[in-house]
Amino acid sequence: MADLPPERVTPCIPFQRVGVDYCGPFWIAFPHRRARPTKCFVAVYVCLVTKAVHLELVADLTTQAFLASLKRFSSRRGKPSLVMCDNATNFVGARRELDELCTLFNNQQFPRTISAEAAESNIDFRFIPARSPNFGGLWESAVKSFKTLFKRTIGTHTLLYDEMQTVLTQIEAVLNSRPLTPVSNDPNDYEALTPGHFLIQRPLTAIPEPDLDDIPVNRLSAWQRTQYFMQCLWKKWSAQYLSNLQNRTKWTKERDNLTAGTMVLLKDENLPPLKWQLGRVVELHPGSDGNIRVVTVRTMEGIYRRAISKVCILPIRDNINASSEEN
């Protein structure tokens, strides 16, 4: 595998270099009498350096609609110096609901108009090579996290425009709250670095809401229904994210044992949105063969004993530096 490109590893302010992709279609309705649901799409902007995510609701698949979303993004996050996008031929195998998206990107006028508009604003707009989605793996991963869970959660429900905007903003906060690496190696430090730190210089938090699982959906108000969808999406996505952090090796190879002071994430299905159970390993419990399978973890709420299958190790920078020095 090749090294990461300079755009991914050169430090910069958040959203100075971004990748963008479309996902959809979704259906929304406007609060007017006899208003029919209309089709919409979501533009997913991902910072190439900090992995922060920004979601923009797009009315239709026109060049003007995309440029409008780019201007809204620039007004709130700052004008990017580089924007990377999928190539048209990546959509050749699009399914039926993506036919309009395929038509938009296959239209040669689209990249010409976008590139010309971006050049006037001193924005370098690049299309990745044809049939090479791995060049855009960073934003493809963000699109998968958003689209898969959004469709599983919302299903066939049609949200109002305001509800859709609220859900998108909260999903954006959820994706930007994911822990990336420990802030320090201090055993008494329980804070992890998240994309939200680069945006607001502190962790993203959510307003406390009651658990709505036990209330039928048809008895919920419009606001409660929005929060219900958000809670469902959080439970599915957080479980999926924690599973991805664990290395599924089928136990065919030995791995280094955990060490005291390592920062870990505890699996807990009952945590509220944007809440992560972070802790430090304080005691190891080896088995008869010397391998660690149970650890004692100290968190800000207390001390817990967990199996290693219930904890996820965050990347440790010291280990990376040590391995680079050995090489």
Backbone torsions as a table, in degrees:
resi	resn	phi	psi	omega
1	MET	NA	137.3	-178.6
2	ALA	-73.8	161.5	175.8
3	ASP	-66.8	156.9	176.5
4	LEU	-63.3	145.6	179.5
5	PRO	-68.3	159.7	-179.3
6	PRO	-57.3	-30.1	-179.6
7	GLU	-63.0	-24.1	-177.6
8	ARG	-88.8	-25.9	-170.5
9	VAL	-113.0	-11.2	178.6
10	THR	-82.4	122.6	-177.5
11	PRO	-60.8	144.9	176.6
12	CYS	-162.1	172.0	177.4
13	ILE	-71.5	157.0	-178.4
14	PRO	-58.5	138.0	175.9
15	PHE	65.2	22.0	172.1
16	GLN	-77.6	-32.5	174.0
17	ARG	-126.3	121.1	-172.5
18	VAL	-132.6	157.9	167.5
19	GLY	-115.2	146.2	-175.9
20	VAL	-133.8	143.9	177.1
21	ASP	-151.2	157.1	178.6
22	TYR	-98.5	152.7	168.2
23	CYS	-146.6	153.5	-176.1
24	GLY	141.0	-167.4	8.3
25	PRO	-85.8	157.7	172.9
26	PHE	-123.0	166.2	-177.6
27	TRP	-119.0	133.5	177.2
28	ILE	-132.3	160.0	177.4
29	ALA	-129.3	154.4	178.0
30	PHE	-105.6	146.2	-174.4
31	PRO	-74.3	56.6	176.5
32	HIS	-120.4	153.5	-179.5
33	ARG	-65.5	131.0	178.7
34	ARG	62.5	23.7	178.6
35	ALA	-77.1	129.0	-179.5
36	ARG	-84.0	147.7	175.2
37	PRO	-61.4	143.0	-179.9
38	THR	-120.8	154.1	-178.8
39	LYS	-82.1	141.8	176.9
40	CYS	-143.4	169.8	179.3
41	PHE	-134.3	168.3	179.1
42	VAL	-125.6	126.8	174.4
43	ALA	-93.7	123.3	-177.7
44	VAL	-103.4	113.9	176.2
45	TYR	-101.8	129.4	-178.9
46	VAL	-126.1	128.3	175.8
47	CYS	-69.8	128.4	-176.5
48	LEU	-71.0	-18.2	-176.0
49	VAL	-103.2	-51.5	-175.7
50	THR	-92.2	-9.6	-178.3
51	LYS	65.2	17.2	175.2
52	ALA	-69.2	151.0	-174.6
53	VAL	-119.1	140.5	174.7
54	HIS	-132.3	129.0	-177.3
55	LEU	-111.2	132.8	179.4
56	GLU	-126.6	129.3	176.2
57	LEU	-80.0	127.2	-177.1
58	VAL	-116.0	131.3	-173.1
59	ALA	-71.0	-41.3	-177.5
60	ASP	-153.6	-180.0	-177.7
61	LEU	-100.7	71.2	174.6
62	THR	-126.6	158.7	178.2
63	THR	-61.0	-39.7	180.0
64	GLN	-63.7	-37.6	179.3
65	ALA	-66.8	-38.7	177.5
66	PHE	-66.9	-43.5	178.3
67	LEU	-62.5	-36.0	177.0
68	ALA	-64.5	-40.8	177.8
69	SER	-66.6	-35.9	177.1
70	LEU	-65.3	-38.1	178.4
71	LYS	-69.4	-38.9	176.1
72	ARG	-64.2	-41.0	177.9
73	PHE	-62.3	-45.5	-179.2
74	SER	-65.2	-34.0	-178.9
75	SER	-68.6	-30.7	-177.2
76	ARG	-98.5	-31.0	-176.3
77	ARG	-110.3	-6.4	-176.0
78	GLY	96.9	150.4	-177.3
79	LYS	-71.2	124.2	178.9
80	PRO	-76.5	153.3	174.9
81	SER	-92.0	-21.0	-180.0
82	LEU	-141.5	131.8	174.5
83	VAL	-127.1	124.6	179.5
84	MET	-111.6	143.7	-173.9
85	CYS	-143.6	158.6	177.3
86	ASP	-65.6	152.3	174.7
87	ASN	-81.1	155.5	-175.7
88	ALA	-58.1	-41.0	-173.6
89	THR	-70.8	-8.2	174.5
90	ASN	-67.7	-16.9	-176.5
91	PHE	-104.0	13.9	-178.9
92	VAL	-62.9	-39.3	-178.9
93	GLY	-91.6	27.4	-178.3
94	ALA	-64.8	147.4	177.0
95	ARG	-77.9	179.6	-172.8
96	ARG	-59.9	-41.4	-177.1
97	GLU	-72.5	-8.6	179.0
98	LEU	-107.6	15.1	-178.8
99	ASP	-61.1	-40.6	179.7
100	GLU	-65.3	-38.7	178.4
101	LEU	-65.7	-40.2	177.3
102	CYS	-61.8	-42.5	179.9
103	THR	-63.2	-39.9	-179.4
104	LEU	-62.0	-47.7	-175.3
105	PHE	-78.4	-23.1	177.3
106	ASN	-80.6	-13.3	177.9
107	ASN	-75.1	117.0	-176.4
108	GLN	-63.6	-21.8	180.0
109	GLN	-69.2	-27.3	-177.5
110	PHE	-63.4	-56.1	179.8
111	PRO	-62.4	-32.6	179.5
112	ARG	-67.3	-45.1	-179.3
113	THR	-65.7	-44.3	-179.5
114	ILE	-63.5	-45.8	-179.2
115	SER	-63.3	-39.8	179.2
116	ALA	-66.5	-42.9	178.8
117	GLU	-65.0	-40.2	179.9
118	ALA	-68.0	-36.4	-179.8
119	ALA	-63.4	-35.3	178.0
120	GLU	-65.8	-26.8	178.8
121	SER	-98.7	12.4	-179.4
122	ASN	60.0	40.2	176.3
123	ILE	-110.6	126.6	177.5
124	ASP	-84.0	110.4	-177.9
125	PHE	-105.5	118.7	-176.9
126	ARG	-121.9	143.0	172.1
127	PHE	-105.3	133.8	-179.3
128	ILE	-70.9	164.3	-177.7
129	PRO	-59.7	155.2	-179.0
130	ALA	-64.5	140.8	176.8
131	ARG	55.1	36.0	179.6
132	SER	-132.2	67.8	-178.4
133	PRO	-65.4	-17.9	178.6
134	ASN	-66.2	-20.1	176.1
135	PHE	-70.3	-20.8	177.8
136	GLY	-115.4	33.5	-177.1
137	GLY	-61.2	-29.6	-177.6
138	LEU	-64.9	-49.9	180.0
139	TRP	-80.6	-23.9	174.4
140	GLU	-64.2	-37.2	178.0
141	SER	-65.6	-41.3	178.5
142	ALA	-65.1	-39.8	178.1
143	VAL	-63.6	-41.9	179.1
144	LYS	-63.1	-43.7	-179.9
145	SER	-61.8	-41.3	-178.3
146	PHE	-74.9	-52.6	-170.1
147	LYS	-67.5	-45.7	-176.6
148	THR	-61.0	-49.3	-176.9
149	LEU	-73.4	-33.3	179.0
150	PHE	-63.2	-45.3	-179.3
151	LYS	-69.2	-35.1	178.1
152	ARG	-68.6	-32.8	-176.6
153	THR	-83.4	-51.9	-176.6
154	ILE	-75.2	-38.6	178.3
155	GLY	63.7	-127.9	-177.9
156	THR	-92.6	4.4	179.8
157	HIS	-68.3	141.5	175.3
158	THR	-105.6	116.6	-177.9
159	LEU	-88.8	150.0	170.9
160	LEU	-71.3	163.4	-176.3
161	TYR	-58.5	-46.7	180.0
162	ASP	-64.6	-38.4	178.2
163	GLU	-64.8	-40.1	179.3
164	MET	-63.2	-43.4	178.9
165	GLN	-62.9	-40.9	179.8
166	THR	-64.7	-45.8	-179.7
167	VAL	-63.6	-42.5	179.4
168	LEU	-62.1	-42.3	-179.7
169	THR	-65.1	-39.8	179.6
170	GLN	-71.6	-36.2	175.0
171	ILE	-63.5	-40.3	176.3
172	GLU	-57.6	-43.2	178.3
173	ALA	-65.2	-38.5	178.5
174	VAL	-62.0	-47.7	-179.0
175	LEU	-64.9	-32.8	-179.5
176	ASN	-84.9	-0.3	178.4
177	SER	-97.9	-2.8	-174.7
178	ARG	-68.4	133.7	179.3
179	PRO	-68.8	138.3	179.7
180	LEU	-107.3	-47.6	-177.6
181	THR	-162.5	155.7	177.9
182	PRO	-62.0	146.7	177.6
183	VAL	-69.6	-38.4	-179.7
184	SER	-149.6	174.3	177.4
185	ASN	-99.0	12.5	177.0
186	ASP	-66.7	124.1	-179.7
187	PRO	-59.6	-21.4	-179.6
188	ASN	-95.0	6.1	-179.8
189	ASP	-100.4	120.3	-177.8
190	TYR	-110.9	20.9	-177.5
191	GLU	-104.4	137.1	177.9
192	ALA	-113.4	150.2	178.2
193	LEU	-76.0	132.0	179.0
194	THR	-128.0	163.1	173.4
195	PRO	-58.0	-27.9	178.6
196	GLY	-63.2	-28.2	177.8
197	HIS	-62.1	-35.3	-179.7
198	PHE	-74.6	-21.4	-176.7
199	LEU	-91.8	-45.4	-176.6
200	ILE	-125.8	10.3	176.6
201	GLN	62.4	21.1	175.2
202	ARG	-162.2	164.9	-179.5
203	PRO	-65.8	146.9	175.4
204	LEU	-77.3	136.7	178.9
205	THR	-127.3	160.3	-179.1
206	ALA	-116.5	152.1	175.4
207	ILE	-70.4	129.2	-178.2
208	PRO	-59.5	135.8	177.6
209	GLU	-132.4	145.9	178.0
210	PRO	-67.8	153.3	177.7
211	ASP	-72.1	125.5	-175.2
212	LEU	-107.5	14.8	-176.7
213	ASP	-64.7	-33.5	-173.8
214	ASP	-85.2	-2.5	-178.3
215	ILE	-102.9	128.7	177.6
216	PRO	-58.0	145.4	-176.3
217	VAL	-62.1	-34.6	-177.8
218	ASN	-72.0	-8.2	177.5
219	ARG	-101.0	0.1	-178.6
220	LEU	-87.3	146.2	172.9
221	SER	-74.8	174.6	-178.5
222	ALA	-60.3	-43.8	179.8
223	TRP	-67.7	-42.6	179.9
224	GLN	-64.4	-35.7	178.4
225	ARG	-64.7	-39.5	177.1
226	THR	-61.6	-44.5	179.6
227	GLN	-69.2	-31.8	177.0
228	TYR	-63.9	-46.3	177.2
229	PHE	-60.6	-39.7	-179.3
230	MET	-65.2	-42.2	179.4
231	GLN	-65.6	-39.7	177.3
232	CYS	-63.2	-44.9	179.9
233	LEU	-63.6	-40.3	-179.6
234	TRP	-60.9	-45.0	-177.3
235	LYS	-64.2	-39.2	-179.6
236	LYS	-72.0	-44.6	-175.4
237	TRP	-71.3	-41.5	-179.2
238	SER	-63.2	-39.6	177.0
239	ALA	-65.0	-40.0	178.9
240	GLN	-67.6	-39.8	-178.9
241	TYR	-65.8	-42.1	178.8
242	LEU	-65.4	-37.0	178.6
243	SER	-64.8	-36.3	-179.9
244	ASN	-69.1	-24.3	179.5
245	LEU	-73.9	-21.3	-177.8
246	GLN	-88.6	136.1	-178.9
247	ASN	-82.6	115.7	-177.7
248	ARG	-91.0	84.7	-177.1
249	THR	-99.1	2.0	-177.9
250	LYS	59.9	19.0	176.2
251	TRP	59.8	31.0	178.8
252	THR	-87.6	-15.8	179.4
253	LYS	-130.6	145.6	177.2
254	GLU	-77.2	145.2	177.0
255	ARG	-121.0	159.4	178.4
256	ASP	-63.6	139.7	178.7
257	ASN	-68.8	155.8	173.9
258	LEU	-65.0	152.8	177.8
259	THR	-122.1	155.3	178.9
260	ALA	-63.4	139.0	179.8
261	GLY	94.8	-8.2	179.6
262	THR	-69.0	135.5	176.4
263	MET	-82.5	134.0	-178.2
264	VAL	-135.0	161.5	172.2
265	LEU	-105.7	129.2	177.7
266	LEU	-91.9	134.6	176.7
267	LYS	-75.8	126.0	177.7
268	ASP	-150.1	112.2	-176.8
269	GLU	-75.1	-10.6	-174.5
270	ASN	-102.6	11.9	179.8
271	LEU	-76.9	145.5	177.1
272	PRO	-72.6	167.1	-179.5
273	PRO	-58.0	143.6	178.3
274	LEU	66.0	16.2	178.7
275	LYS	-110.2	123.6	179.7
276	TRP	-119.8	135.8	-179.3
277	GLN	-89.7	93.2	-178.7
278	LEU	-98.9	145.4	179.2
279	GLY	-159.6	176.0	178.1
280	ARG	-119.9	140.0	176.8
281	VAL	-72.4	124.8	-178.6
282	VAL	-113.1	-20.0	-179.2
283	GLU	-150.4	142.3	-179.9
284	LEU	-110.3	144.4	-179.7
285	HIS	-125.8	86.1	-177.6
286	PRO	-72.3	153.0	175.4
287	GLY	-85.6	-172.6	-178.1
288	SER	-65.9	-23.7	179.2
289	ASP	-91.2	2.2	179.2
290	GLY	88.8	-6.6	178.9
291	ASN	-84.1	142.6	-179.2
292	ILE	-85.7	122.4	176.8
293	ARG	-124.9	-11.3	178.2
294	VAL	-136.4	137.3	179.9
295	VAL	-134.8	156.4	171.9
296	THR	-103.9	126.3	-174.9
297	VAL	-116.8	133.3	176.2
298	ARG	-104.9	124.6	176.8
299	THR	-116.5	-179.9	178.1
300	MET	-69.4	-21.2	-180.0
301	GLU	-92.0	-19.1	-179.0
302	GLY	159.2	-166.9	-178.0
303	ILE	-112.3	132.1	-176.7
304	TYR	-130.9	150.2	175.5
305	ARG	-109.6	122.3	-174.1
306	ARG	-135.6	150.7	170.2
307	ALA	-73.8	152.9	-176.7
308	ILE	-66.3	-19.0	176.2
309	SER	-72.2	-13.9	-180.0
310	LYS	-102.9	7.4	176.9
311	VAL	-128.2	149.0	179.1
312	CYS	-121.8	129.3	-178.2
313	ILE	-84.2	128.9	174.0
314	LEU	-80.0	150.0	179.0
315	PRO	-59.0	133.9	-178.9
316	ILE	-105.4	123.5	-176.6
317	ARG	-68.9	-32.6	-179.2
318	ASP	-62.7	-38.2	178.7
319	ASN	-64.9	-39.0	178.7
320	ILE	-65.9	-42.5	179.5
321	ASN	-65.5	-38.8	-179.0
322	ALA	-64.5	-42.7	-179.8
323	SER	-66.6	-35.7	178.9
324	SER	-69.1	-34.5	178.5
325	GLU	-68.5	-36.6	178.7
326	GLU	-65.6	-36.7	178.7
327	ASN	-70.7	NA	NA
